[in-house]
């Protein structure tokens, strides 16, 4: 049975899961949940994803939501295929991976969510964006990127010498920033080198403008 991703083609988290599927050569079917029509808040969806968010997956009867949890599950289940080492198994390497994953979750993702809310979701709700708040978030992002530069000036990827999920998790919001003309990831040389490399991966190019 082919893996089913219940999500919306342009959602950040749906792209994150589809990206990992492509990295691991996992065939999938997108079951579209039309967020513009509020389908993610409907009973059919919330009886599975209780928080009214996307995506969730069905994998031969197994249901799972939260994009990072899904990504870890798929990486471990399909460990022998596709890109190797996305979750290291040696204890110190795994700890460094979890450190890098935590950096993304606590330092990068909240800024992305804040900017997305102001520049995208407020418009969908008929509200005006708070441009001052956007400027504050961009300034905060630029400060955070200095920390990334300190890491990436010493090693090619956030967890060390090999690409991991922690690097790939940055792609959806990083791409959103570039589409909005926010160039924070291009101002520091080591970050710019890292960003250029990961954003040119075939897996990402296949899903960056919408999951099919």
C-alpha positions in Angstrom: 0.0 0.0 0.0 1.5 3.4 -1.0 2.1 5.9 1.7 -0.6 8.6 1.8 0.1 12.1 2.9 -3.0 14.0 3.9 -1.9 17.6 3.4 -2.1 20.8 1.4 0.3 21.2 -1.6 1.8 24.5 -0.5 1.8 24.0 3.3 5.2 24.2 5.0 4.8 21.0 6.9 3.4 19.0 4.0 6.5 20.1 1.9 8.7 18.9 4.8 7.3 15.4 4.7 7.3 15.1 0.9 10.9 16.3 0.8 11.9 13.5 3.2 9.9 11.0 1.1 11.9 12.0 -1.9 15.2 11.9 -0.1 14.4 8.3 1.0 12.9 7.3 -2.4 9.5 6.6 -0.8 6.5 6.6 -3.2 3.6 8.6 -1.9 0.1 9.8 -2.8 -1.0 13.3 -1.8 -4.5 13.3 -0.4 -5.4 17.0 -0.7 -6.9 18.7 2.4 -8.1 22.1 1.1 -7.0 24.5 3.8 -8.4 27.5 1.9 -11.9 25.9 2.3 -11.2 25.0 5.9 -11.1 21.3 5.4 -8.3 20.9 8.0 -10.8 22.1 10.6 -13.6 19.8 9.5 -14.7 16.7 11.4 -13.3 14.2 8.9 -9.8 15.6 9.4 -9.9 16.5 13.1 -11.0 13.0 14.1 -7.5 11.9 12.9 -5.4 15.1 13.4 -7.0 16.4 16.5 -5.4 19.9 16.3 -6.8 20.7 12.8 -3.4 20.8 11.1 -1.6 19.2 8.2 -0.2 16.8 7.3 -0.8 13.3 8.7 0.2 10.1 7.0 -1.3 6.7 6.5 1.3 4.0 6.1 -0.3 0.6 5.7 -2.8 1.3 8.4 -0.4 3.3 10.7 -1.4 6.9 11.2 1.0 9.6 12.3 1.0 13.4 12.4 3.5 16.1 13.2 5.9 16.6 10.3 9.1 16.1 12.2 7.9 13.0 13.9 6.8 11.7 10.5 10.2 12.5 9.0 12.0 10.6 11.8 9.7 7.6 11.4 10.1 7.4 7.6 13.9 7.9 7.9 14.2 5.0 10.3 11.7 2.7 8.6 13.3 3.1 5.2 16.9 3.4 6.5 18.3 1.1 3.8 17.1 3.2 0.9 17.7 6.7 -0.4 20.0 9.2 1.4 21.9 7.6 4.2 22.7 9.1 7.6 19.8 11.5 7.9 19.5 10.4 11.6 22.9 9.2 12.8 23.0 6.2 15.1 26.4 6.5 16.9 25.6 8.1 20.3 27.7 11.3 20.0 26.7 11.9 16.4 23.0 11.3 17.3 23.3 13.8 20.1 24.8 16.4 17.8 22.0 15.7 15.4 19.4 16.2 18.1 21.2 19.4 19.1 20.9 20.7 15.5 17.3 19.6 15.3 16.5 21.5 18.4 18.2 24.6 17.0 15.9 24.5 14.0 12.8 23.9 16.2 13.5 26.6 18.8 15.4 29.3 16.9 14.3 29.1 13.3 10.8 27.7 13.1 9.1 30.3 15.5 10.4 33.1 13.3 9.2 31.4 10.2 5.8 30.9 11.7 5.6 34.5 12.9 6.5 35.9 9.5 4.1 33.5 7.7 1.3 34.5 10.0 1.9 38.2 9.3 2.5 38.1 5.6 0.3 35.1 4.6 -2.3 34.0 7.1 -3.5 37.4 8.2 -4.4 38.2 4.6 -6.4 35.0 4.3 -8.2 36.0 7.5 -8.9 39.5 6.0 -6.5 41.2 8.4 -3.6 43.6 7.7 0.0 42.4 8.5 1.9 44.2 11.2 4.8 45.5 9.3 6.6 46.5 12.5 6.3 43.0 13.8 7.7 41.6 10.5 10.7 43.9 10.7 11.3 42.8 14.3 11.2 39.1 13.3 13.6 39.7 10.3 16.0 41.4 12.7 15.7 38.5 15.1 16.4 36.1 12.2 19.5 38.0 11.3 20.7 37.7 14.9 20.0 33.9 14.9 21.9 33.5 11.6 25.0 34.7 13.4 24.8 31.7 15.6 24.4 29.5 12.5 27.5 31.2 11.0 29.5 30.3 14.1 28.6 26.6 13.6 28.8 26.4 9.8 32.2 28.2 9.7 33.6 25.1 11.3 31.8 22.3 9.6 29.7 21.8 6.4 26.4 20.9 8.1 24.6 21.7 11.3 25.4 18.4 13.0 28.8 17.9 11.5 30.3 16.5 8.3 27.1 14.9 6.9 23.7 16.2 6.0 20.9 15.3 8.4 17.2 16.0 8.8 18.2 19.0 10.9 19.5 20.7 7.7 16.6 19.7 5.6 14.0 20.9 8.0 15.1 24.5 7.3 14.1 24.3 3.6 10.4 25.2 3.6 10.6 28.3 5.7 14.0 29.3 4.2 12.5 29.2 0.8 9.5 31.2 2.0 11.9 33.9 3.2 13.6 34.1 -0.2 10.2 34.4 -1.9 9.5 37.3 0.4 12.8 39.0 -0.4 14.2 38.3 3.1 17.9 37.6 2.4 19.1 36.8 6.0 20.4 33.4 4.9 22.6 35.0 2.3 24.4 37.6 4.4 26.8 35.3 6.3 29.3 33.5 4.0 29.2 30.0 5.6 25.4 30.1 6.0 25.1 31.2 2.4 27.3 28.3 1.2 25.2 25.8 3.3 21.9 27.3 2.2 22.9 27.2 -1.5 23.9 23.6 -1.3 20.8 22.3 0.5 18.3 24.4 -1.4 19.6 22.9 -4.7 18.9 19.3 -3.8 16.7 17.5 -6.3 14.4 16.4 -3.6 13.7 20.0 -2.6 13.4 21.3 -6.2 10.7 18.7 -6.8 8.4 20.0 -4.0 9.4 23.6 -3.2 6.6 25.2 -5.2 4.0 22.6 -4.2 3.6 19.0 -3.4 2.1 16.9 -6.2 
